[in-house]
Amino acid sequence: MAEENKDLIPSGEKKEEVAAKKPEKVQKKDKKPGVFARIGKWFHELKVEAKKVVWPNRKTVVKNTIVVIVALIVLCAIVTVLDVVFGGIRDLIARL
């Protein structure tokens, strides 16, 4: 690593001398692009990313849809049973 630093600093000069030779103010060329340029860049990047998407085939979509529907039916049944049970408990407490 020390050998790499030797290549960066000319021989016989110290780091402070090299730093003193650098210009104090450097004009920035990194101006913020305009609104339309940024929007265009966003759409371009969107298009590039959309090409990377791996879309599932029909069989996978149908299989996953069935899994979701079955899960919803099971959860609805559980919520219904809990609703009936807690409603019955509430009615028993209200009669006391």
N, C-alpha and C positions, 0 to 999 in steps of 0.2 A: 504494500500500500504506500509505503514511503517512496518507493521508486516511481509510482504513478504521479505523486505530488511533485517530484523533481522535474518531470516533464512539463508540468504546467507553469512553473516559475522559472524564468531564465536564470542561468547560473550567476551567482554573485549578487542577486537582488533578494531583498527580504520581502516578506508578505506585505508589510506596511507600505513599502515603496511601490509595490505593484498596485495595491489598493489606491494609493494616492494618484496614480496615473490615470485611473478610470474617470470618465466624465461624470460630473455630479448629477446632472439631469439628463435623463434619456427620454426622448419623446415616445409616448406610447402610440403604437399603430394598432392596438387592440381596441378599436372603436366598436361600440355595441352596434350590431347590424340593425337595420330598420325593421319595423313591425312586419312588413310583408316578406322580407327576407327570412325572418325567424319563423313565420308561419309556413313559408315554402320549405324551409329546412325541416320543420316538424313533420309535414306531410311526406317528405322524402324519406325520413327516418322511419315513419310509420309504415310506408310501403316496403322498405327493406326488412323490417321486423316481421311484417305479415307474411313475407315469403318464407320465413324460417319456421312458421307454424306447421305442426304435423297434425292434420285433421284426422279424426277417427273415421273408421269405415262404418257403413250402415249397421252391420251386425253388432259392433261395439256400442253404438248409440242406442239401439233397441234394448240390448242387455242392460245397460246402465239405467235406462228409463224404467224398465221393469223393476229393477232393484229399488229405485227411488219410490215408485208407486207402492210397492210392498212395504217399504219402511214407513211411508206415510199412513198406510192402513193400520199397521201394527201400533204406531204411536197414537193414532186417533182412537183405537180400541182401548189402549192403556189410559188415556186421558178420560174417556167416557166412563170406564170402570171406576177410576178414582173419583170422578165427579159424582157418580151415583153413591159410592160409599161415603164420601164426605157429606153429601146432601142428606143421606140417611142419618149419619151421626149428628148433624146439625138439627134435624127434625126431632131426634130423641132428646137432645139437650133442651130444645125449645119446649117440649111437652112437660119437662120437669118443672 
